[in-house]
Amino acid sequence: MTDFYASLRSEIQARRRGRPLLLSLDYDGTLVEIAPRPELARPTPELLELVRRLTAQGDLKVLVVSGRPLRDLQELLPVPGLNFLGSHGGEAYISGRLHPLQVGAADDEELCRWRNRLGERLQPFRGWWIEDKPFGFALHYRQVSAEHAYEFIGILGGWREQLRHEGRFQLLAGKKVLEILPLGVSKGAAIQEILLLPGFFGVFPIYLGDDITDESAFRILQGQGLTIKVGRPGTETAAFHFLPDPEAVQHFLALLAEPLEDS
């Protein structure tokens, strides 16, 4: 594995051609292990110190990209100089200030109707909850019991088809989570916009993520940067490399925290 980390470092050195780096990192499942509930997935002091070392580098910008709301990310990672994309790219904090992104506005009244319909249909089950977010909401169902999972997924599938048929919102399926967002919001679209900003234009981008919601960013960066899927090799993905888990991610980040020489 040490040789693999070294080969990634060598690839970065060969391809960056003197350019600054933009290191984009998903949070849950990439920086930290996925927890039974989102509030339990907190960074260790060692991870916070590692992120501080990365952001202190003059030729490296760090961007945390997550489905979590921006305010939650800033509370979890209070690191000076860190950039954030929250709500799957619906919210941005870039270069020390809030940055408006070109995303569609949510129809709050219509979202509320779909949220209530979903809650009514799933009321007989235990182990799920709905998390309200700035641009939509997320259904978490990691704790639904195995004996009720088939019936639960069936009812959820019917609701999803109705939402798709109406065509006013998009559905982002993750690891036992389903997010409902306005059309056009995605991590990939937000990354594409960030790469055109002053101070970010011309950087060499590196993106690490573990979930289906990261695939839009992997696709955007094909041919432009280094993309790393966190998970089991062989999983279908647009990323070019794999790291097995958040522990391996931290080993890779520790290597990047050492100064990279221009090739």
C-alpha positions in Angstrom: 0.0 0.0 0.0 2.9 2.4 0.7 4.0 2.0 -2.9 0.5 2.8 -4.0 0.5 6.0 -2.1 3.9 6.9 -3.5 2.6 6.2 -7.0 -0.4 8.6 -6.5 2.0 11.2 -5.2 4.2 10.7 -8.3 1.2 11.0 -10.6 0.3 14.3 -9.0 3.9 15.6 -9.4 4.0 14.6 -13.0 0.6 16.0 -14.0 0.3 19.2 -12.0 3.1 21.0 -14.0 3.7 23.6 -11.4 0.0 24.4 -10.9 -1.5 24.8 -7.4 -3.6 21.9 -6.2 -7.3 21.8 -5.3 -8.0 18.9 -3.0 -11.8 18.2 -2.8 -12.9 15.8 -0.1 -16.3 14.3 0.7 -17.0 14.0 4.4 -19.1 11.0 5.4 -17.4 7.8 4.2 -14.3 9.6 3.0 -12.9 11.7 5.8 -14.8 9.8 8.5 -16.5 6.5 8.8 -20.2 6.5 8.2 -22.1 6.4 11.5 -25.6 5.2 12.4 -26.7 8.8 12.7 -25.0 11.9 11.1 -24.3 13.6 14.4 -22.1 10.7 15.5 -19.7 11.0 12.6 -17.3 13.5 14.1 -13.6 14.2 13.2 -10.8 13.1 15.5 -8.3 15.6 16.8 -5.7 13.9 14.6 -7.9 14.4 11.5 -8.5 18.1 12.3 -4.7 18.6 12.8 -4.1 16.9 9.4 -6.6 19.2 7.7 -4.9 22.2 9.3 -1.6 21.1 7.9 -3.0 20.8 4.5 -4.7 24.2 4.5 -1.5 25.8 5.7 0.3 24.9 2.4 0.5 27.8 0.1 0.1 25.8 -3.1 -2.9 23.7 -1.9 -6.5 24.7 -1.5 -8.8 22.3 0.4 -12.5 22.0 -0.3 -14.9 19.8 1.7 -17.8 18.7 -0.4 -20.8 17.2 1.3 -24.6 16.6 1.3 -24.6 18.1 4.8 -25.7 21.7 5.3 -22.9 24.2 5.2 -23.5 25.3 8.9 -22.9 21.6 10.0 -19.7 21.3 8.0 -18.3 24.5 9.5 -19.1 23.3 13.0 -17.5 19.9 12.4 -14.3 21.3 10.7 -13.5 24.7 12.3 -10.2 25.0 10.3 -9.1 28.5 9.1 -8.6 28.6 5.4 -10.9 25.7 4.6 -13.4 25.9 1.8 -16.8 24.2 1.8 -19.5 23.0 -0.6 -22.6 22.0 1.4 -26.0 20.6 0.4 -24.6 18.7 -2.5 -23.3 21.9 -4.0 -26.2 24.1 -3.2 -24.2 26.2 -0.7 -20.7 27.4 -0.8 -18.2 29.1 1.5 -15.1 30.0 -0.7 -12.0 32.0 0.2 -13.5 33.2 3.5 -16.9 34.2 2.4 -20.3 32.9 1.3 -20.4 32.4 -2.4 -23.7 32.3 -4.4 -24.0 29.4 -6.8 -26.1 29.1 -9.8 -28.7 26.7 -8.5 -32.5 26.6 -8.8 -34.6 27.8 -5.9 -36.5 25.2 -4.0 -40.3 25.3 -3.9 -40.8 25.1 -0.2 -44.5 24.5 -0.3 -44.3 21.7 -2.8 -41.3 20.1 -0.9 -43.4 20.1 2.2 -46.2 18.3 0.5 -43.9 15.6 -0.8 -42.3 15.3 2.6 -45.6 14.8 4.3 -46.7 12.2 1.8 -43.5 10.3 2.5 -43.9 10.5 6.2 -47.5 9.2 6.0 -46.6 6.2 3.9 -43.6 5.2 6.1 -45.4 5.8 9.4 -45.8 2.0 10.2 -42.1 1.4 10.1 -39.3 2.1 12.6 -35.7 3.0 12.1 -36.0 5.9 9.6 -36.1 9.7 10.0 -36.3 12.8 7.8 -33.6 15.5 7.9 -34.6 18.9 6.7 -32.0 20.7 4.7 -31.6 24.2 3.2 -32.6 23.0 -0.4 -34.7 20.0 0.3 -34.7 17.0 2.7 -33.1 13.6 3.2 -34.6 10.3 4.2 -32.3 8.2 6.4 -33.2 4.5 6.7 -30.0 2.8 7.9 -31.8 1.5 11.0 -34.8 -0.1 9.3 -34.9 -3.7 10.4 -34.0 -6.4 7.8 -37.3 -8.2 8.3 -39.2 -5.0 7.2 -36.7 -3.8 4.6 -38.4 -5.4 1.5 -41.8 -3.9 2.3 -40.2 -0.5 3.2 -38.2 -0.3 0.0 -41.4 -1.2 -2.0 -43.4 1.6 -0.5 -40.5 4.0 -0.9 -40.1 2.9 -4.5 -43.7 3.8 -5.3 -43.3 7.3 -3.8 -40.1 7.8 -5.8 -41.8 6.9 -9.0 -44.5 9.5 -8.4 -41.9 12.1 -7.7 -39.9 11.3 -10.8 -43.0 11.4 -12.9 -43.8 14.9 -11.8 -40.3 15.9 -12.8 -39.9 19.0 -10.5 -37.2 17.6 -8.2 -34.3 15.2 -8.4 -33.6 12.2 -6.2 -30.0 11.4 -5.0 -29.7 7.9 -3.7 -26.8 7.2 -1.3 -25.9 4.6 1.3 -29.3 4.1 3.0 -30.2 7.7 2.4 -32.4 9.3 -0.2 -32.1 13.1 -0.8 -34.7 15.3 -2.6 -33.2 18.5 -4.2 -34.1 21.0 -6.8 -33.1 20.1 -10.4 -29.6 21.1 -11.3 -28.0 20.9 -7.9 -25.0 18.5 -7.9 -21.5 18.3 -6.6 -20.2 18.1 -10.1 -22.0 21.3 -11.2 -20.7 23.1 -8.2 -17.1 21.9 -8.7 -17.3 23.0 -12.3 -18.3 26.5 -11.2 -15.6 26.7 -8.5 -12.9 25.9 -11.1 -13.8 29.1 -13.0 -13.4 31.4 -10.0 -10.4 33.7 -9.5 -7.8 31.9 -7.5 -9.1 28.5 -8.6 -8.9 28.7 -12.4 -6.0 26.6 -13.7 -5.5 24.5 -10.5 -4.9 20.7 -10.7 -8.0 19.2 -9.1 -8.0 16.1 -6.9 -11.3 14.7 -5.8 -12.0 11.9 -3.2 -15.5 10.6 -2.5 -17.3 7.3 -1.6 -20.9 7.7 -2.7 -23.1 7.8 -5.8 -23.5 11.6 -5.2 -19.8 12.0 -5.9 -20.0 10.5 -9.4 -21.1 13.8 -11.0 -17.8 15.3 -9.8 -15.8 12.3 -11.0 -17.4 12.7 -14.4 -16.7 16.5 -14.6 -13.0 16.0 -13.7 -12.3 13.2 -16.2 -9.2 14.1 -18.1 -8.6 17.2 -15.9 -7.5 15.9 -12.5 -7.1 12.9 -10.2 -10.2 11.1 -9.0 -10.3 8.6 -6.2 -13.2 6.4 -5.2 -13.2 5.4 -1.5 -14.5 1.9 -1.3 -14.1 -1.6 -2.8 -12.2 -1.9 -6.1 -14.4 -3.1 -8.9 -17.3 -0.9 -7.9 -18.8 0.8 -11.0 -17.5 4.4 -10.9 -16.2 7.2 -13.1 -13.2 7.6 -10.7 -9.8 6.4 -11.9 -8.3 5.2 -8.6 -9.5 3.5 -5.4 -8.7 3.8 -1.7 -10.4 1.2 0.5 -11.6 3.3 3.5 -11.2 6.6 5.5 -8.2 5.3 7.2 -6.4 4.9 3.9 -7.6 8.3 2.9 -5.9 9.8 6.0 -2.7 8.0 5.0 -2.9 9.6 1.6 -3.7 13.0 3.0 -0.7 12.7 5.4 1.5 12.2 2.3 0.0 15.2 0.6 0.6 17.3 3.8 4.3 16.9 3.0 5.5 19.5 0.5 5.1 18.4 -3.1 7.9 19.4 -5.4 7.1 20.7 -8.9 8.1 18.3 -11.7 
